[in-house]
Amino acid sequence: MGLTQDSRTSAPYPDSDKTASQGDTVFWLVLILSGVLEAVWATALGRAEGFTRLAPTIVFVVALAASMAGLAVAMRGLPIGTAYAVWVGIGAALTAGYAMWAGQEPASVVRVLLLVGIVGCVIGLKLTH
């Protein structure tokens, strides 16, 4: 009785790499969008002046809910620590970058380089995933 190799069993998961890569892409895109929305709600929170201004308060609530929902979806397919670190990194870098661009915070070469460092770490987390 010889061993024969069935094409169905020659590789344990023949399409696993391709399928995982395609699925990961969706999770990463959702995570990036959620990070952008984190910057939106953080900026809106600052402009809401203790929830006394209606429009920024509404933007805050909607962006917060969408950002959290997106983070939850991304965490279905990405490690929790990686997803959270990337989400915070994107949100923090965009929030601080926008505040410097808008003149609400001082801008300096050192601050910009530190924000670039955060973005580099986010890219590194993606590349090592």
N, C-alpha and C positions, 0 to 999 in steps of 0.2 A: 504494500500500500504506500504509494508515493505521495509526497506533498505537492499539491498544485496550488498555484496562486491565482485566486479569483481577482478580477479587476476591481471588484467592489471592496476588497480588503487589502489591496496592494499598498495603499497609504491609509493611515488611520482616518484622516480627515482631508480628502483631496482638495476641497475648496475652502478649507478653514482659513488660510491666510488671506485669500481674496475677500471672503465674506467678512472676516473680522476687520479688515482694513476699510471696507466700505461702510460698515456699521460704525467704526470708530470715527470716521470722517463726519458723520451726522452728529455724533455726540460732541465732537470738538467744535463744530460750527455752532451748535446750540450753546455750548459753554462760552464761546467767544461773544456771541450775541448777549448772553446773560451778563457777562463782564461789562460790556458796553452799557447795558441797562443799569448796572450797579452804579456806574459813573453818572448816569442820568438821574437816578433817584438821590444819590448823595448830593449832587449839585442842586437839585430841586429842594431838598431838605434845607440846605443853607439859605435858599431864597424864600422859603415858606415863612420865615421869621416866627418860629414857634407855632406854626399852623394857623397864623392869622391872615395869611394871604391865600385866597381860594385857588387860583390857577396853579401856583407851584405846589400846593398841597395835593391837588388832584394828580398832577404829573408824578409827584413822589409816590402816592399810593399805587397808581397803575404801574409805574416802572418797577417799584419794589415787588409787587405781586408777580409781574412777568419775569423779573430777574430771578426770584426765588424758585418759581416754577421751572424755569429753564435750567437752573442749577440742579434741581431735583431730577429732571429728565437726564441731564448729562451724567449724573452720578449713577444712573442705571448701567452705564456702559464703561465708565472710567473709574479708576480708584478714587476713593473719597478724598484722601489727602492731596492727590494731584489736582483733582477737580477744584477743590476749595482754594488751594494755593494759586492756581491759574485764575480763578474767578476774582479773588481778592487782588491779585497782581494787576490784572487788566483794569479793574475798577479803580484801584488806587492810582495807577500811572495816568489813566485818562482824566481822572478828577483833578489831580495835581497839575497835570499838563494844561488842562483847560483853564484852571484858575490862574496859572502863570500867563497863558496866552491872553486871557481877558483882563489882565492887570490887577486881579484880586489878590494875588500873592506875588512876592518878589521872585524874579527869575534870575538865575545865575548859571554859569557854565557847570558848576559843581552839582546844582540841583538837577539840571537837565541830564548830566551824565549818570546821576544816581537813578533817575527814572528810566534811562536807557538800560541800566543794569537790571532793573526789575523786568523790563520787557525781554531782555536777554535770558533771564532766568525762566520766564514763562516759555519762551521758545525752547530752551533746554529741556524743560519738563516734557514738552510735546515730543521732542526728538528722542528722548530716552524712554518714552512710553511704549 
